[in-house]
Structures are given as C-alpha cells and as structure tokens.
C-alpha cells in the first residue's frame, strides 16, 4: 500500500530542480503526505510501516505499537476528537548524518472536537535511510533538543526543533447560530 501511494504521489509532487536538496525536499514532502494520509485515515498498518523502527522497538515491537496506536485513536474518538487534516508546510530543513538524512517537516494538524476545531502547529522528524529509499517519521510533540537523542541517537543538533506552539481553538458552533 505504501509503495502504491508513493508511486502515485511521486510524479504529482516531484519538481525538477537543479539541486539534490530540492529533490530531497520533495521526496520528504511526498513521504510526509503519505504519512499524513495514514494519520487522517487511521491506517495503522501504514503508520506502523512509516514510524521510525527504533521507536517501534522501544514500544515493545510492532504488535504492541499497533495496539497503542489503536487505543489512542479509540480514546480520542470516544471524546469526539477526529483528526481532519494534516497540512505539510515549508520550508523543510534537511541534513545528512552518516548514512541517513534527517529533516524537520513543519505541519499543521486540524482536529474536530465537539466544541469546534483545534489547530496545532508542530513538526515531524523525517529520517531517510538506504539512500533515501525509505522514509520514517517521528512525532515531536514530546521531544525537544534536550531529549531528542533518546529517540534518534545520531541526531547531531545542526537542526533545531521549532519551539512548541499553543493549540488554537475555533468555536465553529457560534458560526452556525
């Protein structure tokens, strides 16, 4: 499924640029769009496939990680919270670290709640491996420069995680009155 989506989105998203960085940024954007699609559509298998493998192992393996993702999704659904959209923003900053590419991908998530909409600006860390043939993602909600190396051991701090921003609430019920 992942390779099918990637092959469908890649021609649409590729921009012929003069630099390798431009190509890398588009590869990251395409992979991030696939990851966002999986998040919005609760495709747990795809999410698991695109989550940084060391995170999956730290969670106890693929089955435990998938169960955690399902439980989190179910808990949010019971509260009436639904992820509506994830928008990939720019610019995407990337660096080469050993045999990996690390990048910060700014995103905006829109969550529908019973009272309205919540918009959250955050970022993902993209990790490209095997000559950028595989892209994995790490959510940064619980990460900062002090603890990132617990998750991504070879993070070299040349990329700076953006500061956390407060969520923005919009009362859509008042708009309907």
C-alpha atoms as a printed R data frame, in Angstrom:
    type eleno elety resid chain resno       x      y       z
1   ATOM     1    CA   UNK     A     1   0.000  0.000   0.000
2   ATOM     2    CA   UNK     A     2   2.804  2.389   0.942
3   ATOM     3    CA   UNK     A     3   4.688  1.818  -2.298
4   ATOM     4    CA   UNK     A     4   1.476  2.204  -4.310
5   ATOM     5    CA   UNK     A     5   0.673  5.563  -2.700
6   ATOM     6    CA   UNK     A     6   4.280  6.688  -3.043
7   ATOM     7    CA   UNK     A     7   4.338  5.772  -6.745
8   ATOM     8    CA   UNK     A     8   1.044  7.607  -7.300
9   ATOM     9    CA   UNK     A     9   2.034 10.747  -5.393
10  ATOM    10    CA   UNK     A    10   5.665 10.940  -6.500
11  ATOM    11    CA   UNK     A    11   5.007 12.054 -10.100
12  ATOM    12    CA   UNK     A    12   2.490 14.617  -8.883
13  ATOM    13    CA   UNK     A    13   4.811 16.020  -6.212
14  ATOM    14    CA   UNK     A    14   8.194 15.886  -7.956
15  ATOM    15    CA   UNK     A    15   9.599 19.211  -9.008
16  ATOM    16    CA   UNK     A    16  12.566 19.087 -11.298
17  ATOM    17    CA   UNK     A    17  15.106 21.211  -9.509
18  ATOM    18    CA   UNK     A    18  18.746 21.939 -10.122
19  ATOM    19    CA   UNK     A    19  19.897 20.708  -6.740
20  ATOM    20    CA   UNK     A    20  19.891 17.457  -4.821
21  ATOM    21    CA   UNK     A    21  18.412 19.373  -1.866
22  ATOM    22    CA   UNK     A    22  15.366 20.304  -3.934
23  ATOM    23    CA   UNK     A    23  14.882 16.664  -4.885
24  ATOM    24    CA   UNK     A    24  15.370 15.555  -1.280
25  ATOM    25    CA   UNK     A    25  12.871 18.132  -0.010
26  ATOM    26    CA   UNK     A    26  10.279 16.875  -2.497
27  ATOM    27    CA   UNK     A    27  10.949 13.245  -1.525
28  ATOM    28    CA   UNK     A    28  10.424 14.202   2.119
29  ATOM    29    CA   UNK     A    29   7.256 16.154   1.315
30  ATOM    30    CA   UNK     A    30   5.845 13.204  -0.654
31  ATOM    31    CA   UNK     A    31   6.612 10.732   2.129
32  ATOM    32    CA   UNK     A    32   5.184 13.146   4.729
33  ATOM    33    CA   UNK     A    33   1.974 13.448   2.679
34  ATOM    34    CA   UNK     A    34   1.646  9.659   2.703
35  ATOM    35    CA   UNK     A    35   2.237  9.639   6.465
36  ATOM    36    CA   UNK     A    36  -0.381 12.391   6.913
37  ATOM    37    CA   UNK     A    37  -2.849 10.422   4.789
38  ATOM    38    CA   UNK     A    38  -2.295  7.382   7.031
39  ATOM    39    CA   UNK     A    39  -2.835  9.507  10.152
40  ATOM    40    CA   UNK     A    40  -6.044 11.110   8.905
41  ATOM    41    CA   UNK     A    41  -7.455  7.815   7.633
42  ATOM    42    CA   UNK     A    42  -6.400  5.742  10.658
43  ATOM    43    CA   UNK     A    43  -4.340  3.380   8.508
44  ATOM    44    CA   UNK     A    44  -2.473  1.801  11.408
45  ATOM    45    CA   UNK     A    45  -0.504 -0.613   9.212
46  ATOM    46    CA   UNK     A    46   0.852  2.222   7.101
47  ATOM    47    CA   UNK     A    47   1.590  4.323  10.201
48  ATOM    48    CA   UNK     A    48   3.471  1.430  11.720
49  ATOM    49    CA   UNK     A    49   5.408  0.928   8.489
50  ATOM    50    CA   UNK     A    50   6.403  4.613   8.412
51  ATOM    51    CA   UNK     A    51   7.257  5.035  12.108
52  ATOM    52    CA   UNK     A    52  10.959  5.157  12.902
53  ATOM    53    CA   UNK     A    53  11.876  1.483  13.572
54  ATOM    54    CA   UNK     A    54  13.741  2.168  16.832
55  ATOM    55    CA   UNK     A    55  10.570  3.776  18.229
56  ATOM    56    CA   UNK     A    56   8.606  0.676  17.312
57  ATOM    57    CA   UNK     A    57  11.151 -1.499  19.101
58  ATOM    58    CA   UNK     A    58  11.163  0.756  22.190
59  ATOM    59    CA   UNK     A    59   7.366  0.402  22.294
60  ATOM    60    CA   UNK     A    60   7.726 -3.374  22.536
61  ATOM    61    CA   UNK     A    61   7.549 -4.329  18.871
62  ATOM    62    CA   UNK     A    62   5.109 -3.892  16.005
63  ATOM    63    CA   UNK     A    63   2.086 -5.552  17.640
64  ATOM    64    CA   UNK     A    64   2.353 -3.542  20.852
65  ATOM    65    CA   UNK     A    65   2.921 -0.325  18.910
66  ATOM    66    CA   UNK     A    66  -0.096 -1.011  16.698
67  ATOM    67    CA   UNK     A    67  -2.216 -1.742  19.791
68  ATOM    68    CA   UNK     A    68  -1.033  1.523  21.391
69  ATOM    69    CA   UNK     A    69  -1.925  3.482  18.253
70  ATOM    70    CA   UNK     A    70  -5.350  1.802  18.102
71  ATOM    71    CA   UNK     A    71  -6.022  2.504  21.802
72  ATOM    72    CA   UNK     A    72  -5.001  6.145  21.412
73  ATOM    73    CA   UNK     A    73  -7.229  6.532  18.350
74  ATOM    74    CA   UNK     A    74 -10.156  4.873  20.153
75  ATOM    75    CA   UNK     A    75  -9.692  7.101  23.213
76  ATOM    76    CA   UNK     A    76  -9.753 10.233  21.073
77  ATOM    77    CA   UNK     A    77 -12.790  9.022  19.132
78  ATOM    78    CA   UNK     A    78 -14.681  8.362  22.384
79  ATOM    79    CA   UNK     A    79 -14.057 12.006  23.321
80  ATOM    80    CA   UNK     A    80 -15.415 13.128  19.947
81  ATOM    81    CA   UNK     A    81 -11.968 14.167  18.662
82  ATOM    82    CA   UNK     A    82 -11.309 13.427  14.991
83  ATOM    83    CA   UNK     A    83  -8.158 14.274  13.056
84  ATOM    84    CA   UNK     A    84  -9.468 16.049   9.968
85  ATOM    85    CA   UNK     A    85  -6.337 17.163   8.173
86  ATOM    86    CA   UNK     A    86  -2.568 17.423   8.315
87  ATOM    87    CA   UNK     A    87  -1.003 20.044   6.082
88  ATOM    88    CA   UNK     A    88   2.684 19.817   5.244
89  ATOM    89    CA   UNK     A    89   4.280 23.245   5.486
90  ATOM    90    CA   UNK     A    90   7.660 24.556   4.449
91  ATOM    91    CA   UNK     A    91  10.474 25.065   4.429
92  ATOM    92    CA   UNK     A    92  11.763 21.570   5.045
93  ATOM    93    CA   UNK     A    93  15.253 21.613   6.529
94  ATOM    94    CA   UNK     A    94  17.416 18.537   5.916
95  ATOM    95    CA   UNK     A    95  20.945 17.401   6.743
96  ATOM    96    CA   UNK     A    96  22.990 14.298   6.047
97  ATOM    97    CA   UNK     A    97  24.017 12.421   9.205
98  ATOM    98    CA   UNK     A    98  26.182  9.409   8.469
99  ATOM    99    CA   UNK     A    99  24.179  7.163   6.156
100 ATOM   100    CA   UNK     A   100  20.856  8.858   6.991
101 ATOM   101    CA   UNK     A   101  19.069 12.046   6.028
102 ATOM   102    CA   UNK     A   102  17.345 13.879   8.882
103 ATOM   103    CA   UNK     A   103  14.762 16.568   8.264
104 ATOM   104    CA   UNK     A   104  12.327 18.743  10.148
105 ATOM   105    CA   UNK     A   105   8.929 18.841   8.479
106 ATOM   106    CA   UNK     A   106   6.592 21.594   9.727
107 ATOM   107    CA   UNK     A   107   2.942 20.513   9.864
108 ATOM   108    CA   UNK     A   108  -0.437 21.911  10.821
109 ATOM   109    CA   UNK     A   109  -2.973 19.435  12.220
110 ATOM   110    CA   UNK     A   110  -6.689 20.196  12.348
111 ATOM   111    CA   UNK     A   111  -8.736 18.266  14.897
112 ATOM   112    CA   UNK     A   112 -12.513 18.358  15.054
113 ATOM   113    CA   UNK     A   113 -13.845 18.400  18.624
114 ATOM   114    CA   UNK     A   114 -17.468 18.666  19.803
115 ATOM   115    CA   UNK     A   115 -16.998 22.373  20.559
116 ATOM   116    CA   UNK     A   116 -15.256 23.309  17.310
117 ATOM   117    CA   UNK     A   117 -11.848 22.941  15.693
118 ATOM   118    CA   UNK     A   118  -8.363 22.817  17.160
119 ATOM   119    CA   UNK     A   119  -5.380 23.760  15.009
120 ATOM   120    CA   UNK     A   120  -1.939 22.610  16.124
121 ATOM   121    CA   UNK     A   121   1.352 23.733  14.585
122 ATOM   122    CA   UNK     A   122   4.103 21.203  15.160
123 ATOM   123    CA   UNK     A   123   6.656 19.218  13.231
124 ATOM   124    CA   UNK     A   124   7.739 15.751  12.279
125 ATOM   125    CA   UNK     A   125  11.253 14.446  12.040
126 ATOM   126    CA   UNK     A   126  11.797 12.551   8.800
127 ATOM   127    CA   UNK     A   127  14.601 10.003   8.691
128 ATOM   128    CA   UNK     A   128  15.695  8.772   5.281
129 ATOM   129    CA   UNK     A   129  17.613  5.515   5.142
130 ATOM   130    CA   UNK     A   130  19.061  3.250   2.443
131 ATOM   131    CA   UNK     A   131  19.982  6.111   0.115
132 ATOM   132    CA   UNK     A   132  16.625  7.759   0.878
133 ATOM   133    CA   UNK     A   133  14.663  4.767  -0.409
134 ATOM   134    CA   UNK     A   134  12.819  4.548   2.928
135 ATOM   135    CA   UNK     A   135  11.421  7.439   4.944
136 ATOM   136    CA   UNK     A   136  10.392  7.077   8.569
137 ATOM   137    CA   UNK     A   137   8.769  9.627  10.851
138 ATOM   138    CA   UNK     A   138   8.978 10.673  14.467
139 ATOM   139    CA   UNK     A   139   6.315 12.863  16.076
140 ATOM   140    CA   UNK     A   140   7.918 15.737  18.006
141 ATOM   141    CA   UNK     A   141   5.153 16.576  20.481
142 ATOM   142    CA   UNK     A   142   7.140 15.129  23.409
143 ATOM   143    CA   UNK     A   143  10.594 15.978  22.052
144 ATOM   144    CA   UNK     A   144  12.937 18.911  22.372
145 ATOM   145    CA   UNK     A   145  16.666 19.482  21.877
146 ATOM   146    CA   UNK     A   146  17.386 18.018  25.334
147 ATOM   147    CA   UNK     A   147  15.774 14.617  24.833
148 ATOM   148    CA   UNK     A   148  15.773 14.003  21.096
149 ATOM   149    CA   UNK     A   149  18.897 11.829  21.235
150 ATOM   150    CA   UNK     A   150  16.986  9.323  23.389
151 ATOM   151    CA   UNK     A   151  14.864  8.644  20.309
152 ATOM   152    CA   UNK     A   152  17.286  9.407  17.483
153 ATOM   153    CA   UNK     A   153  20.755  8.571  18.790
154 ATOM   154    CA   UNK     A   154  22.734 10.097  15.935
155 ATOM   155    CA   UNK     A   155  20.890 13.451  15.926
156 ATOM   156    CA   UNK     A   156  23.685 15.997  15.556
157 ATOM   157    CA   UNK     A   157  21.851 19.144  16.717
158 ATOM   158    CA   UNK     A   158  22.562 21.016  13.488
159 ATOM   159    CA   UNK     A   159  18.796 21.064  13.006
160 ATOM   160    CA   UNK     A   160  16.876 22.878  15.708
161 ATOM   161    CA   UNK     A   161  13.386 21.701  16.585
162 ATOM   162    CA   UNK     A   162  10.919 24.580  16.397
163 ATOM   163    CA   UNK     A   163   9.570 25.791  19.739
164 ATOM   164    CA   UNK     A   164   6.251 24.340  20.871
165 ATOM   165    CA   UNK     A   165   3.250 26.485  19.998
166 ATOM   166    CA   UNK     A   166  -0.076 26.520  21.783
167 ATOM   167    CA   UNK     A   167  -3.055 24.949  20.040
168 ATOM   168    CA   UNK     A   168  -5.598 27.377  18.606
169 ATOM   169    CA   UNK     A   169  -9.287 26.737  19.254
170 ATOM   170    CA   UNK     A   170 -12.045 27.964  16.946
171 ATOM   171    CA   UNK     A   171 -15.648 27.706  18.152
172 ATOM   172    CA   UNK     A   172 -17.457 26.631  14.985
173 ATOM   173    CA   UNK     A   173 -20.763 26.243  16.845
174 ATOM   174    CA   UNK     A   174 -21.072 30.031  17.118
175 ATOM   175    CA   UNK     A   175 -20.667 30.319  13.372
176 ATOM   176    CA   UNK     A   176 -23.788 28.183  12.901
177 ATOM   177    CA   UNK     A   177 -26.001 30.387  15.106
